[in-house]
Each structure stands twice: as structure tokens, then as C-alpha cells.
Amino acid sequence: MRTGDDNDGQAPRGRHVAVAGASGLVGRALVARLCADPGVARVHALVRRPLAMEARGLQLHVVDFERLPDLPPLDEAYLALGTTIGVAGSRAAFRAVDFDASLAVARAAVAAGARRIGLVSATGADARSHLFYNRVKGELENALLALPIDALVIARPSLLLGDRAALGQPARRVERLAAAADRWLRPLVPARVRAIAADDVAAALVAVVPHARGRQLLESERMQGGRVAAPACAPSPPNH
């Protein structure tokens, strides 16, 4: 991970950013927040199919994530691609989205000049995990750490809360159950595993990524309620 001193950790003016996964809960929230940020000049949303989205500075790019084109010049990239094994249909199809496509976007963004990356990972992500889902998430984190960038901000949310129907997506059974339980059991559930609003995750990334240096972890309990503000806590040294 590159650790140059230019900008001294300050967010550049008129930033150009990319968002992969703009059709999802966190991705849609990221696009909305970035388009509303006066420090952002252009938001390039990478999507698989056309979306009915309009906002200041937004440019939609319908792409094949297996054959990505060259991306326009970028300062930052936000990776919010994600599925489940149930939705994808197999472990291989899940990995193709959560690992292969995400890493491909990151590499393309770096080639386009991006120096900071924000990743939507998951609570429990660990490349050594016995759980396939957590292992793939952890492997992606490790792969991104090897890229020549100034900062990697990893958000590890618990179960996401949001209106998938409004995005034209089927509700996920686990998320539906979590939302119902959250209304009754929230005070009794540990903050680390408590369901979290997708917009809280987006808010944390948008606050931290532009100012980040090195590797930063945003665990789910820290992001609850949109409490993360820039600048965040001092980053940990990058891994080489």
C-alpha cells in the first residue's frame, strides 16, 4: 500500500469517485451521499444494467464486471458489490461477485489513478475462517491491501437494514427476520452484531475515505447511528 505524503491526508477538491454496486442498499446510499458532497465533482456509478438514477455529478456506466473497460480518471473508489450464495446460486457464482468483480474494479480504479478505496465487507471477515462467506470477504480485504494505494477503509457491517423492495430487489429472509427482531430486541443485542442501517455504513465511508491514510477498520458498532465523522481515529500502519 502506497503511503505518499501528498495532500497530507486532506481530501482533494473536486474529487472524482467511482461506486461499484450502486444498485444495492449501501451502494445506492453511497451514490446519494457522494453526489450531495460539494467536494465531489463527479460520481461514476458502475452498474450491470441501466438504473433510473439522476443526481448532480452522477454518470452511470453499464459494464460487464468480467471485462471492465478503462475507467475515467479517479481519486477514490467505493466497493459495494455483494450477493449471497442463495441469490447467486452457488459458491463459485458468489465468489465471482464478492471477490473477482470487486478486485477487478479496484485494480481498474487504481489504474485510473484512485489512491483511496472504501470497501463494504462484513462482520467476521477473515481469510482463515471456516465459514465460506467470511473467508471470501477476508480474502478480498487481503487482496486489496496489496494494491499500491494510500488508504483502504474497510467497513464491516452486521446484517443490513434497508428497503430492498424500493430498489426492485427481493427481500432477503435473514435481513427481514433481523429487522423484525431489531424492533423488539435491540437493547439486548450486542452492538457488534446488531443490525445496521445501510445508510449508516455509507455515511461512515463517505466521512472517512477522503481523509484516510493506511488501513482503517470500521466495525459495525462504530458505524451505528451515523456517529462516524471525519477525521476518523488515527489509521493503523498499512500492511505490506
C-alpha positions in Angstrom: 0.0 0.0 0.0 1.4 3.3 -1.1 1.9 5.9 1.7 3.0 9.1 0.0 2.7 12.4 1.8 1.0 14.5 -0.9 -2.3 16.2 0.3 -1.2 15.5 3.9 -4.3 13.3 4.4 -6.6 16.1 3.2 -9.4 15.4 0.8 -8.7 17.0 -2.6 -11.2 19.4 -4.0 -13.4 18.4 -6.9 -12.8 14.7 -6.4 -13.8 12.1 -9.0 -15.0 8.9 -7.5 -16.3 5.5 -8.6 -19.0 3.4 -6.9 -19.4 -0.3 -7.8 -22.7 -1.9 -6.7 -24.8 1.3 -7.0 -28.0 -0.8 -7.2 -27.6 -2.2 -3.7 -28.6 -0.9 -0.3 -25.2 0.6 0.6 -24.2 1.4 -2.9 -27.3 3.5 -3.5 -26.8 5.3 -0.3 -23.1 5.9 -1.2 -24.1 7.5 -4.5 -26.7 9.8 -2.9 -24.2 11.0 -0.2 -21.3 11.4 -2.7 -23.5 13.4 -5.1 -24.5 15.7 -2.3 -20.9 16.2 -1.2 -19.7 19.6 -2.5 -16.2 18.3 -2.6 -17.1 15.7 -5.2 -17.2 16.8 -8.8 -18.2 13.5 -10.5 -19.6 10.2 -9.3 -19.1 7.3 -11.7 -21.6 4.5 -10.8 -20.6 1.2 -12.3 -23.7 -1.0 -12.8 -24.7 -4.2 -14.6 -27.9 -2.8 -16.1 -29.4 0.7 -16.6 -30.8 2.4 -13.4 -33.3 5.2 -13.1 -30.9 7.4 -11.1 -30.3 11.1 -11.6 -28.2 13.4 -9.4 -25.7 16.2 -9.5 -22.4 15.0 -11.0 -23.7 11.4 -11.5 -22.6 9.4 -14.5 -23.8 5.8 -15.0 -21.6 3.2 -16.7 -23.3 -0.1 -17.7 -20.4 -2.5 -17.6 -19.5 -6.2 -17.7 -17.5 -6.8 -14.5 -15.7 -9.7 -16.1 -14.5 -7.4 -18.9 -14.2 -3.9 -17.4 -13.3 -1.0 -19.7 -10.7 1.6 -18.8 -12.2 3.8 -16.2 -12.1 7.7 -16.3 -9.6 9.4 -14.0 -10.4 8.8 -10.4 -9.4 9.9 -6.9 -11.4 7.3 -4.9 -13.3 4.1 -5.4 -16.1 2.6 -3.2 -16.7 -1.2 -3.5 -20.3 -2.1 -2.5 -20.7 -5.2 -4.7 -22.2 -8.1 -2.9 -24.6 -11.0 -3.0 -25.4 -14.2 -1.1 -24.9 -17.8 -2.0 -28.6 -18.2 -2.1 -29.1 -15.4 -4.6 -26.0 -16.2 -6.6 -26.9 -19.9 -6.8 -23.5 -21.4 -6.0 -20.3 -20.7 -4.1 -18.5 -20.1 -7.4 -21.1 -17.5 -8.5 -20.9 -15.9 -5.1 -17.1 -15.6 -5.3 -17.3 -14.2 -8.8 -19.2 -11.2 -7.5 -17.8 -10.7 -4.0 -14.2 -11.4 -4.8 -13.4 -11.4 -8.5 -15.6 -8.5 -9.6 -14.7 -6.3 -6.6 -11.0 -6.9 -7.1 -11.3 -6.2 -10.8 -12.9 -2.9 -10.1 -10.3 -2.0 -7.5 -7.5 -2.7 -10.0 -9.2 -0.7 -12.7 -9.7 2.2 -10.3 -6.0 2.1 -9.3 -5.0 2.1 -13.0 -7.2 5.2 -13.4 -5.4 7.0 -10.5 -7.5 6.2 -7.5 -5.5 6.4 -4.3 -8.1 5.6 -1.7 -10.6 2.7 -1.6 -13.6 2.2 0.6 -14.8 -1.4 0.9 -18.1 -2.8 2.2 -17.0 -6.0 3.8 -18.8 -7.9 6.6 -18.6 -8.6 10.3 -16.4 -11.7 10.8 -14.4 -11.3 7.6 -11.3 -13.4 8.0 -9.3 -15.2 5.3 -8.7 -18.1 7.7 -12.4 -18.5 8.6 -14.0 -21.9 8.3 -17.1 -20.1 7.0 -17.0 -19.7 3.3 -18.8 -16.3 3.3 -16.4 -14.8 5.9 -13.4 -16.4 4.3 -14.1 -14.8 0.9 -14.7 -11.4 2.5 -11.4 -11.7 4.3 -9.5 -12.8 1.2 -10.8 -9.7 -0.6 -9.6 -7.5 2.2 -6.1 -9.0 2.0 -6.0 -8.7 -1.8 -6.9 -5.0 -1.6 -4.2 -4.4 1.0 -1.6 -5.4 -1.6 -2.6 -2.7 -4.0 -0.5 0.4 -4.5 -2.8 2.9 -2.8 -2.6 5.4 0.1 -5.6 4.2 2.1 -8.0 1.2 2.4 -11.0 1.8 4.6 -12.9 -1.4 5.4 -16.4 -1.2 6.7 -17.6 -4.4 8.4 -21.3 -4.1 8.9 -23.5 -6.7 10.5 -26.9 -7.5 8.9 -28.0 -4.6 6.8 -31.4 -2.8 7.2 -33.0 -1.1 4.3 -35.8 -1.2 1.8 -34.8 -3.7 -0.9 -38.3 -3.6 -2.5 -37.7 0.1 -3.3 -34.6 -0.9 -5.2 -36.5 -3.6 -7.1 -34.8 -6.4 -5.2 -36.3 -9.3 -3.5 -36.2 -9.1 0.3 -33.6 -11.4 1.9 -35.2 -13.7 4.5 -32.4 -13.2 7.1 -32.5 -9.4 6.8 -36.3 -9.5 7.1 -36.1 -11.5 10.3 -33.3 -9.3 11.6 -35.4 -6.2 11.0 -38.3 -7.7 12.9 -36.1 -8.8 15.8 -34.4 -5.4 15.9 -37.6 -3.6 16.8 -38.0 -5.7 19.9 -34.6 -6.9 21.0 -32.3 -4.1 20.0 -31.3 -3.1 23.6 -30.4 -6.7 24.4 -28.3 -7.5 21.3 -24.6 -6.7 21.4 -23.7 -3.7 19.3 -21.2 -5.7 17.2 -23.9 -8.0 15.8 -26.8 -5.6 15.9 -28.5 -4.9 12.5 -27.4 -1.7 11.0 -29.0 0.8 8.5 -27.3 0.7 5.1 -27.2 4.5 5.2 -25.1 4.4 8.4 -22.5 2.3 6.6 -22.4 4.7 3.6 -22.2 7.7 5.9 -19.2 6.3 7.7 -17.3 5.5 4.5 -18.0 8.9 2.9 -16.8 10.6 6.1 -13.6 8.6 6.4 -12.3 7.6 3.0 -11.4 11.1 1.7 -9.1 11.8 4.7 -7.8 8.2 5.4 -4.2 7.1 5.5 -3.1 3.5 5.6 -5.6 0.8 6.7 -8.7 1.7 8.7 -11.3 -0.7 10.1 -14.9 0.5 10.7 -16.6 -2.2 12.8 -20.4 -2.3 12.8 -20.8 -0.9 16.3 -18.8 2.2 15.5 -20.9 3.0 12.5 -24.3 2.6 14.2 -26.4 5.8 14.1 -24.1 7.6 11.7 -21.7 8.5 14.5 -18.5 8.3 12.5 -17.2 11.7 11.5 -14.2 13.0 9.6 -11.4 12.9 10.5 -11.7 9.4 12.0 -9.4 7.9 14.6 -5.7 7.6 13.6 -5.2 4.9 11.0 -3.2 1.8 11.7 0.0 1.3 9.7 -0.5 -0.3 6.3 0.4 -3.9 5.7 3.0 -4.6 3.0 
